[in-house]
């Protein structure tokens, strides 16, 4: 088995998919200085409550940050608040089970 990879088995199929998690290994990276948890939590709530526009934006780990929802719309009829696209199986959309309360 290759270092930095793992295998997924597709449901109801004997096929396995190799997932490579070695992308962009930052060997010379050093973490920033410690930030107090209180400050981190305040900034986190500020981002989601003030800076992020939930009506027009979405967050994409695969694309590295914020996107306009219209630029990557996996299901135009979906009216939920969360879009969950599997980061390893790029054609698999997981948000179909996440719906807002009625």
C-alpha positions as CSV (number, residue, x, y, z in Angstrom):
1,X,0.0,0.0,0.0
2,X,1.3,3.5,-0.8
3,X,2.0,5.9,2.0
4,X,-0.6,8.7,2.2
5,X,-3.3,6.8,0.4
6,X,-6.4,4.8,1.4
7,X,-9.0,2.9,-0.5
8,X,-12.8,3.3,-0.6
9,X,-15.2,0.6,-1.7
10,X,-18.2,1.7,-3.7
11,X,-21.5,0.5,-2.2
12,X,-22.9,-2.7,-3.9
13,X,-19.9,-3.0,-6.2
14,X,-16.6,-4.8,-5.9
15,X,-14.7,-1.8,-7.3
16,X,-12.3,0.1,-5.0
17,X,-11.3,3.8,-5.4
18,X,-7.8,4.9,-4.5
19,X,-7.8,8.2,-2.5
20,X,-4.5,10.1,-2.5
21,X,-4.2,12.5,0.5
22,X,-0.6,13.5,-0.1
23,X,-1.6,16.6,-2.0
24,X,0.4,19.8,-1.1
25,X,2.5,18.5,1.8
26,X,4.1,21.6,3.3
27,X,7.3,20.3,4.7
28,X,8.8,23.7,5.6
29,X,5.6,25.0,7.1
30,X,5.6,26.1,10.8
31,X,2.3,26.9,12.6
32,X,1.6,30.5,13.5
33,X,1.9,31.7,17.0
34,X,-0.7,30.6,19.5
35,X,-3.9,32.6,19.5
36,X,-6.1,32.5,22.6
37,X,-9.2,30.3,22.1
38,X,-11.5,33.2,23.1
39,X,-10.2,35.3,20.1
40,X,-10.5,32.4,17.7
41,X,-14.1,31.7,18.7
42,X,-15.0,35.4,18.4
43,X,-13.4,35.6,14.9
44,X,-15.2,32.3,13.9
45,X,-18.6,33.7,14.9
46,X,-17.9,37.0,13.3
47,X,-17.0,35.4,10.0
48,X,-20.2,33.3,9.9
49,X,-22.5,36.0,11.2
50,X,-21.1,39.1,9.5
51,X,-18.7,38.4,6.7
52,X,-20.1,35.3,5.0
53,X,-23.3,35.9,2.9
54,X,-25.2,32.6,3.2
55,X,-27.6,33.6,0.4
56,X,-25.0,34.0,-2.3
57,X,-21.9,32.2,-1.1
58,X,-20.8,28.7,-0.4
59,X,-17.6,27.3,1.2
60,X,-15.5,24.8,-0.8
61,X,-12.6,23.0,0.7
62,X,-11.8,21.5,-2.7
63,X,-11.6,25.0,-4.3
64,X,-9.8,26.5,-1.3
65,X,-12.4,28.9,0.1
66,X,-15.5,30.9,-0.7
67,X,-17.4,30.6,-4.0
68,X,-20.5,32.1,-5.4
69,X,-23.3,29.5,-5.2
70,X,-24.1,29.9,-8.9
71,X,-20.5,29.0,-9.9
72,X,-20.8,25.5,-8.6
73,X,-24.5,24.6,-8.4
74,X,-24.8,20.8,-8.1
75,X,-28.6,20.8,-7.9
76,X,-30.5,23.9,-8.9
77,X,-33.7,22.8,-7.2
78,X,-32.0,22.3,-3.8
79,X,-33.2,24.8,-1.3
80,X,-31.2,23.8,1.8
81,X,-28.6,25.7,3.7
82,X,-25.7,23.2,3.4
83,X,-24.1,21.9,0.3
84,X,-22.0,18.9,1.0
85,X,-19.9,17.6,-1.9
86,X,-17.6,14.6,-1.1
87,X,-14.0,15.9,-1.3
88,X,-12.6,12.5,-2.5
89,X,-15.4,11.3,-4.8
90,X,-16.0,14.5,-6.7
91,X,-19.1,13.3,-8.5
92,X,-20.9,12.4,-5.2
93,X,-23.1,15.0,-3.7
94,X,-24.0,14.4,-0.1
95,X,-26.4,17.2,0.7
96,X,-29.6,15.4,-0.4
97,X,-30.3,14.4,3.1
98,X,-29.7,17.8,4.7
99,X,-32.9,19.9,4.6
100,X,-34.1,22.9,6.5
101,X,-36.9,22.3,9.1
102,X,-40.4,23.0,7.9
